[in-house]
């Protein structure tokens, strides 16, 4: 956008606001017990990463991250609804126990999908987030 592309003060302000928003949503997510709220607020952190990627002028990395994030979060929401349904509408993670014994198929896939979201090497999110971190470290805004 012409307003922000040449103005380093605006870019820096947007990056600081994104950092504060990410910190707030991370703290709020850590205090939640509802499984759907946890997944929703973790999506908020990824949206901040996407905005930062746009601000450093990397639209292809933004598209890659949006695509992979949407795919994996959709699967996580489907699995969380399956867990809630199979556990008689329990959404509080403190009241969920022995999930591996109760629904082994869903819980094993949920563990695998969580590993892909946590940047395990050679999985999609590993490449998506590492490319973004590399682009942030080498951009001129960070100098």
C-alpha positions as CSV (number, residue, x, y, z in Angstrom):
1,X,0.0,0.0,0.0
2,X,1.4,3.4,-0.9
3,X,0.8,4.9,2.5
4,X,2.8,2.3,4.4
5,X,5.4,1.1,1.8
6,X,7.8,4.1,2.1
7,X,7.1,5.2,5.7
8,X,9.3,3.4,8.2
9,X,7.5,5.0,11.2
10,X,4.2,3.5,10.2
11,X,5.8,0.1,9.4
12,X,7.6,0.0,12.8
13,X,4.4,1.1,14.6
14,X,2.4,-1.7,12.9
15,X,5.1,-4.2,13.8
16,X,5.1,-3.1,17.5
17,X,1.3,-3.3,17.6
18,X,1.4,-6.8,16.2
19,X,4.0,-7.8,18.8
20,X,1.8,-6.5,21.6
21,X,-1.3,-8.2,20.2
22,X,0.6,-11.5,19.9
23,X,1.8,-11.2,23.5
24,X,-1.7,-10.5,24.7
25,X,-3.3,-13.3,22.8
26,X,-0.6,-15.8,23.9
27,X,-1.2,-14.9,27.5
28,X,-4.9,-15.1,27.1
29,X,-4.7,-18.5,25.4
30,X,-2.6,-19.9,28.2
31,X,-5.3,-19.0,30.7
32,X,-8.1,-20.7,28.8
33,X,-9.7,-24.0,29.6
34,X,-12.1,-24.2,26.7
35,X,-10.7,-26.3,23.8
36,X,-12.3,-24.2,21.1
37,X,-11.1,-20.9,22.5
38,X,-7.6,-22.2,22.7
39,X,-7.6,-23.1,19.0
40,X,-9.3,-19.8,18.1
41,X,-6.8,-17.6,19.9
42,X,-3.8,-19.6,18.6
43,X,-5.2,-18.6,15.2
44,X,-5.0,-15.0,16.2
45,X,-1.3,-15.4,16.8
46,X,-0.8,-16.8,13.3
47,X,-2.8,-13.9,11.8
48,X,-0.3,-11.5,13.4
49,X,2.5,-13.4,11.8
50,X,0.8,-13.1,8.5
51,X,0.4,-9.3,8.9
52,X,4.1,-9.1,9.7
53,X,4.9,-11.1,6.6
54,X,2.8,-8.7,4.5
55,X,4.5,-5.7,6.1
56,X,8.0,-6.9,5.1
57,X,6.7,-7.3,1.5
58,X,6.6,-11.1,1.2
59,X,3.2,-11.9,-0.3
60,X,4.1,-15.4,-1.5
61,X,5.2,-16.4,2.0
62,X,2.0,-14.9,3.3
63,X,0.0,-17.0,0.9
64,X,1.9,-20.2,1.8
65,X,1.4,-19.6,5.5
66,X,-2.3,-18.8,5.1
67,X,-2.8,-21.9,3.0
68,X,-1.0,-24.3,5.4
69,X,-2.4,-22.7,8.5
70,X,-6.0,-22.9,7.2
71,X,-5.6,-26.5,6.2
72,X,-4.2,-27.6,9.6
73,X,-6.5,-25.4,11.7
74,X,-9.5,-26.8,9.9
75,X,-8.4,-30.3,10.7
76,X,-7.9,-29.3,14.4
77,X,-11.4,-27.8,14.6
78,X,-12.8,-31.0,13.1
79,X,-10.9,-33.1,15.6
80,X,-11.9,-30.9,18.5
81,X,-15.6,-31.2,17.6
82,X,-15.2,-34.9,17.4
83,X,-13.7,-34.9,20.9
84,X,-16.4,-32.7,22.3
85,X,-19.1,-34.9,20.7
86,X,-17.6,-38.2,21.9
87,X,-17.1,-36.8,25.4
88,X,-20.7,-35.7,25.9
89,X,-20.2,-32.0,25.0
90,X,-17.3,-31.5,27.4
91,X,-15.2,-28.5,26.3
92,X,-13.2,-27.9,29.4
93,X,-9.8,-29.4,29.0
94,X,-9.4,-29.9,32.7
95,X,-12.3,-32.3,32.7
96,X,-11.1,-34.3,29.7
97,X,-9.0,-37.4,30.8
98,X,-8.0,-40.7,29.2
99,X,-8.8,-39.4,25.7
100,X,-6.3,-41.9,24.2
101,X,-8.3,-44.8,25.6
102,X,-11.7,-43.2,24.9
103,X,-11.1,-42.2,21.2
104,X,-7.7,-43.6,20.2
105,X,-8.0,-42.9,16.4
106,X,-8.9,-39.2,16.8
107,X,-6.4,-38.6,19.6
108,X,-3.5,-40.1,17.6
109,X,-4.3,-38.0,14.6
110,X,-4.7,-34.9,16.8
111,X,-1.2,-35.5,18.3
112,X,0.2,-35.8,14.7
113,X,-1.5,-32.6,13.6
114,X,-0.2,-30.8,16.7
115,X,3.3,-31.9,15.9
116,X,3.0,-30.4,12.4
117,X,1.8,-27.1,13.9
118,X,4.8,-26.9,16.3
119,X,7.4,-26.7,13.5
120,X,8.7,-30.3,13.6
121,X,11.5,-30.5,10.9
122,X,10.5,-31.7,7.4
123,X,6.8,-31.0,7.9
124,X,4.9,-28.1,6.1
125,X,4.7,-25.7,9.0
126,X,8.5,-26.0,9.5
127,X,9.2,-24.6,6.1
128,X,6.4,-22.0,6.3
129,X,7.5,-20.5,9.6
130,X,11.3,-20.8,9.0
131,X,11.0,-19.0,5.7
132,X,9.1,-16.2,7.4
133,X,11.6,-16.0,10.2
134,X,14.4,-15.9,7.7
135,X,12.7,-13.1,5.7
136,X,12.1,-11.1,8.9
137,X,15.7,-11.4,9.9
138,X,17.0,-10.3,6.4
139,X,14.6,-7.5,5.6
140,X,15.6,-3.8,5.7
141,X,12.9,-2.9,8.2
142,X,14.7,-5.0,10.8
143,X,18.0,-3.0,10.4
